[in-house]
């Protein structure tokens, strides 16, 4: 299975006796001998996945397309980016994940405590293994920011899309810039990333 960037808003999955998983409702067209079925939720398998879904709200409703042909995916006219994973783990906001190779593993991990008034960043969806992932971004293409030990990165959780590399995440709660920008509707916090890796953000907030 290969993911190809058809346009900035459409990704095509080329199936050759293979399968791909995608968020339910993202298939916009297909050609060839392709069958579709529900693939459950992206928080792992079995009862634990269901518990994680109810506890976190982070689980994904997925469908699986398999067979021979080409399947076209898009979602709410958002821009798309295809990322290659080489036995890596990608931390991603679940609503930004559109398509993933059938061999990749998904899970939900606990990211840490923070103010209860915001819905972002407490639990993180992880995608791990070897294969391709198609991500969504609003307001324009993804912006990839390098993180190094000398230069940690702080991002708005509403702009955060994904992170990979040898990174650790923490929460910064003493931020005043969100209130200065008129976003002080609760316990303001931002995400801090330390280590070595890449953090990708979108130019529009959720």
PyMOL commands that set and color helices and strands:
alter all, ss='L'
color gray80, all
select helices_A, chain A and resi 46-56+94-96+177-180
alter helices_A, ss='H'
color red, helices_A
select strands_A, chain A and resi 2-5+11-23+27-41+61-73+79-92+97-101+105-110+123-137+143-147+153-155+160-172+190-201
alter strands_A, ss='S'
color yellow, strands_A
deselect
rebuild
show_as cartoon
